[in-house]
Amino acid sequence: AQMNPNMLFRDYLDQIFLPLHVESGALKPNTVASYSHMLPRCVEYFGNKKLSAINKADVEGFIVWLRKQKKDDGAPLSDSTVKHHFDFLRICLTFAESHELIAKNPTHHVPAPKQMHKDVDYLAPADAKTFILALAAETTRWQAIMMTLIYLGIRRGELCGLQWGDVDFAHNILKIRRNTV
């Protein structure tokens, strides 16, 4: 690919970024799924803009625009969703810069959108004990699932991604190597 000052952002995505980067098979399926979720908003905002003309002010405007967007249920996009869209745009434009389609990535000097810190919601020790006692009436499989979550503090997707090869019984080690959606 060579620098084309008239190439539109949407054409860059369709003709270069998606075939060479996303469809290359080098990305994890979860990454491809998240890209497909963020792609429509990026195309809606930047699609008809020339790739070479996107500047820092456009990127900052994109962040402001994202904060005004709504999810399907009418709620505003979360801080993390806004950050994920920004990160995706940065990846798209970094790829364009590395392939010499743009002279400079305009996202480099735009600070990433801030995310509000959320406290982790967990069971108090007494509640966890009550829950574990209640598990006695459940199947062994359900007990194993819930106790693994409670005692190790892993996420549901991490638990679902476990395979026997991740368990080292000799050293009592459980390796988290994948996550499912």
N, C-alpha and C positions, 0 to 999 in steps of 0.2 A: 504494500500500500504506500502511496505517496501523498504528500501534502496537497490538499485541494481546498483552497480558501473558500470555495462556495459549497462545500459539503455540509448538508444539514445534520444536526445532531441525530435525528431519527434514522437517516440513511447510514450514518456511521455505525449506529447500534446494529441495524439490520445487516449491513454488508461487511462489517469488519469486526466489531466487538463480539457480537453473539457467535458468529461462525468460528472465529479464531480463538476466543477466550472461553466462552461459556459452553459451546458445543464441542470443544476439543476433547472432552472426556477427562480432563485433568482435575476438574472440580468435584467435590463431594456432592451427592444428591441433595443434601440439605441446603448447600450453598446455592445450587441451581434453583431450588424451590424458592429460597428467599429472594434471589435476583428477580425471578418472574413476578414476585409479589411487589417489588419496588419499581420495576420497569415502567408500568403504566403511568405513574405520577411523574416520573422523570421525563417521559415522552410528552405527557400533557404540558408540562412546564417548558421544556427546552426543545421539544421535537422539531419545530419549524425555525429554530434559530441556527445560524451557521456555527458549526463546531468551533471554527477559529475565532469567532466573535464572542464566545462566552467569556465573561470576565468576573472579577472578584465581586462586583456589585450584583451581577446576575446570581451568583452563588448565594450571596447574603439574602437577596430577594427570594430565592427558592426556599430558604429556611423560614423566612417570615410567612411565605405562602403556605408551606407545609403546616405551620402552627395554626393556620386558619381552616385547614381541611378537616373533614369529618369522616369518621368510619361509617360503615353501613348502618349502624344503629344510631347515628346522629351524634355520637360522642366525639370530642376532638381526638386527634392522633396523640398517642402517648409520647413523652419525651424520648423514650427509647426508639420508637418508630421513626420519629423525625431524625434522630441520630443515625439509624440504619440507612435511611434514604440518603443522607449526606455522605455516609461512608461508601455507599454504592456509587454515587456520583463521583466521588474521589477515585474509586477504582476504575470507573469508565474513563475518566480523564487522564489518569496516570497511564493507563494502557495506550491512550491516544498519544500522549507525550512520548512514551517509550518507543512507539512506532513512527515517531516523527511526523505525526499528523497535525499536531499543534506545537507551537514553540515553547509554551509554558503552561503548566497545569494551574488554573486559577483557584483551585481549592487549597493549594499549599499554604496560602497566607490567610485563610479563613479559619478561625478557631471552630472546632467541632461544637455542635450545639450541646448545651449543658443538660444533664439529666438530674432530676431530683433524686436524692437518696431515699430509698424505701427501706424501712425496717423489715427484717425478716420475721415472718409470722410463724411461730413454732409452738409446740405443746409445752406447757409447764411440766416439770418433772412429775408432779402428782397426777396430772392429766395423762401423761404418757404411761404411767404405771397402771392407771385405770383402764386405759385403752389396751395395753398388753394383756391384762387379766381377762378382758372381754374377748380377746382373740382366742382364748383357750377353747371356745365353742366352735371355732372355724376350722376349715380344712388345713392340713399341713402346708399346702401350697400357699394359701392366703396368709397364714402365719409367717411363712418365710418371706413373702413379699413385703408385708407390712413391717416386720421386724428389721429387715434390711434397710428399708427407708428410714425408720426411726433411729436405729442404732448407728448407722453410717452417715446419715444426713445427706444422702445422695438425692439427686432429682429423679423424678418419675421417668423421664426420657433416658437417663443414664442407666436406670435399673432395667428398662426394656431393652436396652442395647447390650446387656451383659450376655456373654457366651461362656461355656465351660472353660475355654482356654484362658479366660480372664481371672480364674480362681486358682490360687496357689495354696492348696491345703497344707502342704508341708511347712510353709512359712506364715500361714494365716494372713495372706495378702489378697486383696481384691483390686484388680486394676480396671479403672474406668477408661475405656479406649474409644467408645462411641456413644452417640446420643441419637435417639429417634425422635421424630416429630410427633 
